[in-house]
Amino acid sequence: MEAKACMGCFVEWDKERAECPVCGWSPQKPLEEDKNGWHQGKIIAKRFLLGNCYLKKKDFVIWRTYDSLLDIRCYMITSVGGSLTQLLRIAWGFSQQTDKEGCPVVLSMFPVEQTYVLVFSMKEDIDKKIFVIDYTAKGKSQTGHSKTGILK
């Protein structure tokens, strides 16, 4: 069995399959692009390769990312409109969740092309609904996790 690397989430998968079993990416799918003009395959800061879009919201986009320096899969949040304050709130929210298994861990934060990015790692199989509730909203979640008050 020959394997190939997915350009969406950077995991290896059987070359015989038509699409990635983890994220659903296939070479036939069109490239995703966000409001900042970033797209799958773009290299950020000579180090990070953008995969597919993990989550899009009105104010931010989360990309699956490969860090070529650390040789790890991670995630990158870009703020639509370039709000540093918004990303600082998200980073602070992540730091308050260290007691949760698989919680996001901030790796770096820096400016790129008139916007800011927050790079983080987290457990691969975290449910997107829980991620949105626990890490990007206000109040008390239905899962019993406390929300961090990061985004409106």
Secondary structure, 3 states (H helix, E strand, C coil): CCEEECCCCCCEEECCCCCCCCCCCCCCCCCCECCCCCECCCEECCCEEEEEEEEECCCEEEEEEEECCCCEEEEEEEECCCCHHHHHHHHHHHHCCCCCCCCCEEEEEEEECCEEEEEEECCCCCCHHHHHHHHHCCCECCCCCECCCCCC
